[in-house]
Structures are given as C-alpha cells and as structure tokens.
Amino acid sequence: MFRMWGKLIKDNHLLKDTIIERCSDSLSRTQMVFDALETICYELDLSKPLWLDANVREFKRHNKTRFTQDNFIEQLDFDYLEIHVIEE
C-alpha cells in the first residue's frame, strides 16, 4: 500500500487536501510518486509542478516536499503545494 497526502497551504492554513492510495506491485516507487502527484494535481485542479533539484533532495531525505510559485507556470492563489508519502 502506497499513500500520498497532497495539501494546498495559504498563510499557514490548509485550504484543500487529498490522500491518494496505490496498491500496485508492478510500478516502481518513483512511478507511484509521479502517478500520485498527477492524481493530486487533477483532484485539486492544478497543473503539474516542475521538479527542481531542491525538491528532489528534500523528497529523498524527508519523503515530502513543497512546490511553490517557482515550480508552476501559472500564477497561484495559494502559498505552496506540499506532498508527503505517509505510508509505503
């Protein structure tokens, strides 16, 4: 079981969140992360963020990362999108 939590935060307040569950043994962890992020973005009506080197390092180290305005092309109405793997 793989679960990822996606949260939209503005001024230290939770605006929206969703939890994505995956039960696929055929996908690698990286594929499950990208698939879950795509589903989170779809459910929260966002475009997919760009992964910067800082995001990759933070995700490898802590199993979570924040996507800010630097990661998106369009203007955001929130401070950041945070994803967090809560179960593997």
N, C-alpha and C positions, 0 to 999 in steps of 0.2 A: 504494500500500500504506500503510495506517494501522495502527500498532501502539501499544497502550497497556498499560503494566505496572501492575498493582494489587498492593499489598503490605500485609499486616497486621503491625504492629510493636508489640512489648511489651518494655519495658525494654531498648531498643536491640537487640533480637533479632528476626529475621524469623520470624514464625510460619507464615504461608502466603503464597503469591503465585501470580499467574496472568498470562498475557500474552494479550491479545485482538487478533486481526488482522481488519481490514476491507478489502475490495477493492471499494468501491462508489464509482463516479464520480457517481452520481445523488444522493448525500447531501452536504450541506454539512459543513464541518469541525465545526461546533457539533453537528449531528445525530449525526455519528460519535462525538464525545466522549460525548454523553449515552447513545447506544446502547451504547458500550463500557463505560461506567460501570455501566449497568444489567446487562450481562452479567457484569461483575466481581462485582457485589453478589450476583447469582444464584449464581455459582460458589462464592463464599465464604460463602454463606448469611447475607447481611446485608440489612437494609432499605436503601433508597436514602437517601443523606445529603442534607441541605439545603445548598444553595449559599449561603454568606454572602458579603458584599461582599469580605471579605478573601480568600476562596477564589478569587473571580473575578479579583481583581487579581493574586494570586500566579500563577494559572494562565496569565493573559495574558502575564505577564512572564517566567516560567520554564518554561512547558509542564508544570508539575507543581504539585500542591497536596496538603495534608494535611487530612483530615477527622477531627476529634477528637470527644469526647463532646458538645460544643456543637452538632454537626451531626446528631446522631442522637437519636431519641426514646427508644429503649430503652437500657438500661444495657449498656455494652461490657465485654468481658473482654480488651481489648487497649488500647494507648495511642492509636493512630491508624491510619487507612487512608490510604495515600499512593497517588495515581495519577500516572503520568508518561508523557507521549507520547514514545516512543523512536524513532519513525520516521514520516515523512509522505511 
